[in-house]
Amino acid sequence: MSEELVVPAGVVQKARTIDCTWYNNRIAPLLEGLNTWSRGIPLVLAFFALWEALPRLGIIDTLFLPPFSTTVQTLFDLIVSGKLLMHVIVSLQRSAIGFGLAFLISVPFGFLMGWYNKFERYTDLLVQSLRNVSTFALLPIFLLLFGLGEPSKIAIIFYGASWQLLMNTISGVKSVDQIYIKAAKSMGASDWDLFRKVILPASIPSIAIGARLGAKISLMVVIAAEMIGAKSGLGFFIQNAQFNFMVPEMYAGILALAILGLVVNYLLVWVEKKTTYWKGEIGSSLLG
């Protein structure tokens, strides 16, 4: 007579619950995010097909627009040879330094402006005046003040990225529900506890959005700065290829810039969702 292994029903039920929870928290958001992201693939493929067809059919001269396949092959060769990677690393390094400085200065300044009304009254006019001046219009001034070296590029990146971080931080502080603030004060919370436990957590979603926008601006500004006065970087690579009529290399650099921007964008979307998971929206999409 064979013996049967009897497993308590509670253990089986617990195991099923764990598996279901893991699926809902990990697999389901991933599948939903991939499904949302994949909906844009047909339009992207149509764009690339049009890019391939126009020069192949002679509608646009290949001297001015090489086929997409030629651009991809050129990009692959540049990556393998290491010529493009060096310029990408330089551009990323400049963007990271400028953005990092902007984050370290703009976020605390935004907290001060958002929380202390008197401080905002004294500084708002200057802030609103400066932030409405185009970053690219000030680029020649930064070059005159700091020269053609690294300081001018980092300074213009810092300037361009600061405003999104600053304004979103102010907005995040001002949007904190007054009920939470009054409740914390009624329980005897100090100013530091109020900032650490109420204002800062409630402001994080807005700061994350500002960081995402600021990072995008950093990439755009560094390319423009490198096109005007630099001997390295992705912007210099694209400009140099244009001047020397190396059209496939120029388009390969532009394609690399688009890929880089896409990767940075979705990386920041992921970071934003991780820092705002408590809002209950992380399961809506993995890739934004």
Residue pairs with C-beta under 8 A, 6 or more apart in sequence:
24 283
25 283
28 283
29 282
29 283
29 284
29 285
29 286
30 286
32 283
32 284
32 285
32 286
33 285
33 286
33 287
33 288
34 286
34 287
36 285
36 287
37 286
37 287
48 68
49 68
51 65
51 67
51 68
51 71
52 67
52 68
52 69
53 59
54 60
54 65
55 61
55 62
55 65
55 66
55 67
56 67
62 70
63 247
64 247
65 247
65 251
66 74
66 247
66 248
66 251
70 248
71 248
71 251
71 252
71 255
72 255
74 248
74 249
74 251
74 252
75 84
75 252
75 255
75 256
78 84
78 249
78 252
78 256
79 85
84 234
84 237
84 252
84 253
84 256
86 232
87 232
87 233
87 234
87 236
87 237
87 253
88 234
88 256
88 260
90 232
90 233
90 234
91 219
91 222
91 223
91 226
91 233
91 234
91 235
92 260
94 150
94 153
94 154
94 157
94 222
94 225
94 226
94 233
95 157
95 215
95 218
95 219
95 222
97 154
97 157
98 153
98 154
98 155
98 156
98 157
98 158
98 160
98 161
98 218
98 221
98 222
99 157
99 158
99 161
99 214
99 215
99 218
101 154
101 158
102 157
102 158
102 161
102 162
102 165
102 214
102 218
103 161
103 165
103 211
103 214
105 158
105 162
106 161
106 162
106 163
106 165
106 166
106 169
107 165
107 166
107 169
107 207
109 166
109 169
110 165
110 166
110 167
110 168
110 169
110 170
110 172
110 173
110 207
111 169
111 173
111 195
111 199
111 203
112 119
113 119
113 120
113 123
113 124
113 127
113 166
113 170
113 173
114 120
114 169
114 170
114 171
114 172
114 173
114 174
114 203
115 173
115 195
115 199
120 170
127 166
130 163
131 163
131 166
131 167
135 156
135 159
135 160
135 217
135 221
136 221
136 224
138 156
138 159
139 156
139 224
139 225
139 228
142 152
142 155
142 156
142 159
143 152
143 228
143 229
145 152
145 155
146 152
146 155
148 229
148 230
152 225
152 229
153 222
153 225
153 226
153 229
153 230
156 221
156 225
157 218
157 221
157 222
157 225
160 214
160 217
160 218
160 220
160 221
161 214
161 215
161 217
161 218
161 221
162 214
164 210
164 211
164 213
164 214
164 217
165 207
165 210
165 211
165 214
166 210
167 210
168 206
168 207
168 209
168 210
168 211
168 213
169 203
169 206
169 207
169 210
171 206
172 202
172 203
172 204
172 205
172 206
172 207
173 199
173 203
175 202
175 203
175 206
176 198
176 199
176 202
176 203
177 202
180 198
180 202
181 194
181 198
181 199
184 193
184 194
184 197
184 198
185 194
189 197
189 198
201 278
204 275
204 276
205 272
205 275
205 276
205 279
208 271
208 272
208 275
208 276
209 272
211 268
211 271
211 272
212 265
212 268
212 269
212 272
215 264
215 268
216 261
216 264
216 265
219 257
219 260
219 261
219 264
222 233
222 234
222 235
223 233
223 234
223 235
223 238
223 257
224 235
225 235
226 232
226 233
226 234
226 235
226 236
226 239
227 235
227 236
227 238
227 239
230 236
234 253
234 256
234 257
234 260
237 249
237 253
238 250
238 253
238 254
238 257
241 247
241 249
241 250
241 253
242 250
265 288
266 287
266 288
269 287
269 288
270 286
270 287
273 281
273 282
273 286
273 288
274 282
276 282
